Amino acid sequence: MMADGRYVPWTEVEYYLGKGQATTFPLSDPSSRPEVSYVVGHGGQEIALHVELDRRHRPPRSSMAAIRIDQIAERGIRLARIRTTQVTLMRDFHDFLSAIADRIVTQGRNLDQAYAETIRAWNALLNRPHGFSTEKRIGLMGELAVLNGFADEYGWTTAVEAWTGPEGEEHDFGLPEFDFEVKTTASEQRRHTIHGVGQLTPTPDRPLWFASLQLTRGGSNGRTLADCVSSVKASVAEHAPASLLRLDSKLAAAGWSDDLPDDERWTPRAQPLVLDASAVPRLDPTLLPESVSERISNIQYTIDVTGLLPTVTPPSTALNEFRLP
């Protein structure tokens, strides 16, 4: 994507997202038509491509729920605006918008052609198995932040051993006195996906606690997942070297690889919300008759804990000074 003869990299876009500041990158030559601009809008909370429309054309239609195309007017000019409804897809959507803009600005395609060609080109990628998604990345960052906090309180050997989420256990951490479930979101609302009826169900005779973490785009001051992994591995190597191989195994089981591209920076949006599991809205397995539950192999649902008050006496001080490692 060219703006005044230069590529607009994600790091520059991310800077304005992290600042919460709107800005516009002109992509087309001032003397050429159509006018094409890359926009960070709505207080630096979304990205969009603006493409000038002539009087005869309407914006193309999107059949994808994650892509929204509408018509707006600015400075007396009719524009098509292409944006996404999914904040966790923003990094990938940046590349998608770049591909459309390149087809218009450098290849001379009209908007309909550029959009259709880009969709066709990306279909092969969209139909391939998904890699390490943004949702999985921020989920792992949240667990590493909690791991780091538990290490401050219990030591790295105990903390690494307690991190059981990557090994397919029901809960993310099993500390000596309690279990701990961690959910991380990039949304302004504390909405989290729960996998199975057992994820929020305490193990007999063991208290279960739940932490809702919120991250936001961090700009140049944020942390990437690679930064968090490197920091945790360095701390384990220094303070509990015998646990380093165990940590590497758990990182691999969580989906992490040093070869993964990683240029999204994040920072905490708010302090964690820590709740006793009994205060979290959940599906209770006892409500399902045994004859029904034994025939249901998978349940997934979304909860919203926005506005709930934290439990007064959490079992640990690990998240009192929440930060990404």
N, C-alpha and C positions, 0 to 999 in steps of 0.2 A: 504494500500500500504506500503510495507516494504522496507526500505533502511537501510542496515547495522543493521537490527533488530529493526528498529523503524518506526513508522508511519510518513509519510510526511504530516503534516496538511496544510490546506489551508492558515492559517496565515503565515506559513513559505514561501509558494509559493508567497503569496501576498506581502511579504516583498520585494522580488526581482522584482516583477512587479512594485511596487511603486518606487523602486530605478532605474527602467529602466535598470536592470543588468541581463545579461544572466547567467544561471547556469545549472548544470546537477546533478540529483539525481540518482545514480545507484540503481536499485531495485532488481536485481538478484545477486545471489552468483557469485563471479568472476570465479569459477571453473565450473559453470553450463551453459547449453545452453538451450534456446536462451538467448542472452544478452538483458536485458530490462532496459530502462532508462526513467525517467521523466525529460523533458527538458523545461526550461524557455528560449526561444530563441528570435532571432531578436531584440536584444537590450532590452530585458525584456518586449516585447510587445505581446507575445503569449506563449501558453503552448502547449506541444505535448508529445505523447508517442512514443518512439523509440523502435522497436522490431527487433531483428536480424532475417534475412531470410537465409535459406540455398539455395543452388544453384538451387533447383528444384521448389521453391515456389515463388509466386508473392503475393503482398499485396492483402488483400480482397478488394472488390469494395464497395463503399458507394453509396447508393441510396438516401441519404439525403443531401439536399443542404447545411446544416449547418456543415456537417462533411466531411473533405477532407482527403483522404488517398493516399499517393504517396510513391515512392521509392527513397531513397537517399543512398549515400555512404560516410562512415566515417572510417578513419584508415584502408581502404581496406576491410571494412565489409559492406555488403548490408543490409539496414535497411528499414523497413516499418515505415513511419511517419504518425501518426494520429493527426490531429489538427482540430480546428474549424475556420470557416470564420466569426463567429459572436462574437464580443467582449463583448456584453451584456450577452452572455450565458457562459462566461468563468468560473464563479463559479460553475455552474451546470456541465459544461464539465469536470471540475476537478474531480468530483465524478464519472463521466462516465469513464474517463481514469483510475481512481483508481480501478473500478470494473473489467475492462479488465485486468489490470496488476495483480490483485489478482488472477484471474482465471489462468493466465499463471504461475506466480511465485509460488503460494501456492497450486494450484489444478492440475498443470501439464497439462493444456490444451494447444493445439497449438494456434497460433494467429487466424486462421480461426474459430476454435471452440469458443475461448474466445470472439471474436468480435460478432459472431452470437448469442451466449448465452446471452451476455449483451444486445444486441439489443432486443431480445425477452423478457428479464426480464423488460426492461424499457418501452416496448410498452404499458403495462398496465398503467404506469404512464403518458406516453405521450398522451394517449387517454383520460385521466381524465381531467376535467376542470382545466384550468391553475389557479394557485394561484397568489400571489403577485410577479410578474415578476421583473427582474432587471430593465427593462425599466420603469415600474411603480414606482419602488423604487427611481431611480435617478430623475424621474419626480417630485415625492413628495419632495425629498430633495431640488430640485431647487426652488419649490414653497415656502418651508419653509425658504430658504435663502432669497428670495425676501420679504416674510412676515416679517422676522427679520429686513431687511433693512427699510421697510416702517414703522415699529414700532419705529425705531430710529428717524424718521422724523415726524411721525404723532401721535405717541403714540400707545400702544398696543390695546386699545379699538377700535380705528378707524381701525387699521390694521387687526384685527381679523374680524371685521364686513365687511371689504372690500374684504376679501378672499372669493370669490364666486365660484371658480372653482369646488370644491367638491360637490356643490349643483346643478350642471348641468347647470349653466349659460353659456352663449356663451363665455365669457372671464374670465380669472383667477382672476382678481382683478378689483373692481370698486371703485376707489378713488373719493373724492369729485369733482375733476376737470377733470379726465380722466380715461380711462380704460386701463388695462395692460394685455398682453398675454405673458406667459412664456413657453419656450421650452428648455428642457435640453437633452444633448446627451453625450455619452461616446466616441463618434467617434472623430478622428482627424479633420474631416470635419464637418462643421456646417450644417448637414442635419437633418431636422425635419419633422415629420409627421403631417399633418394638417387634422383635422376631420371636414368636412363640409365646405360649401362655406361661412358660416357666421363667422367662427372662426377668420378670418383676416379682417372682414368687420366692420368698425366703426358703433356704434349706432348713429342714427341721433343726431347731435348737441353735440356729445361727442368725443374728440380726442381719438384715439386708438394707443397705443405704444406696441412694440414687443421687447422681450429680448431673445437672444440666449445665453444659458449657456452651458459650456463645463466642464465635470468632468473627472477625470482619477483616476486609482487605487492609493490609498493613502498610502498603507503599514501601518506600525505601527503608523504613524503620521496622518493617515486619520480619517475621521469621519464616523460612521455607521448611518443609518437612525434612529436607536433607540437613538443614541446620539443626533441627531438633534431634534427629538421629545421631548426628556427629557429636553433639553435646552430651547426650546420654551415654553413648559408647565411650567417650573420653572419660566421663566420670566413673563409669564402671571399671574401665581399665586402670584407673588410678586407685579407686577405693575398694574394689572387689574383683580383681582380675580373674579369679576362679569362676566368676559368673558370666564372663564375657561370651564364652561359647554358647551358654544357655540363652543369653540375650540375643545373639545373632540368629539362633534357631527360631526364637519367638518372632523376631522382626521378619524373617523370611516367611514364617507361617502367616503373618499378618498381611503379606503381599508386598513388602518392601524389597527393593533391589537398588543397588547403587547405580545401575544403568538407566533407571527411570528418569525421563526429563522432569525437571523440577524448577519452575521459576515463579510460582505463586507464593506471595508473601502474606502472612496473616498475623493478627494481633488480637488479644482478648477484647471483646466488645463490652463485656460487663463481668462483674464478679460471678462466680459459680453459684448456682442454686442447689443447695444440698438438702435432701429430704429423706426422712425415714420412708422406706418403701410403702408402708401402710398409708402414707399421705399422698401417694402417686396414683392417679387414675389408671386402672388396669383391668384386664379381663381376668376374672378369678376362675381357675380351672375347676373349682368345686361346683361352679354353676352349670358345668356341662355333665350330663349323665355319662357314666362310664361307657355305655353302649354307643354313645355319640363320639366321645373324645377318642376312643380307640380306632375310630374310622377316619379321623381327621389328622393328616400327616403334617400340615403346615398352616400356621396362622400368623398373619402380619397385620399390624394396625398402627395408627398414628395417635399419639397423645399430645396434648398442649398443656404445659405446666406454667404458662405465662401468668404472672400475677400471684402465684401461690407464695405464701410466706415460708421462708426456710425454717427447718426444724431447729429449735432453740439450742439444743446441745448435741451437735454432731460428734461422732466417735473419734474424730481425728482433726488435727489442726493443719493437715497437709495442704488444704486449699485456701487457707487464710490469706496468703499472699500469692494469688494465682498468677502464673506467668508461663510462657512457653519456654522450654529449656533451650 
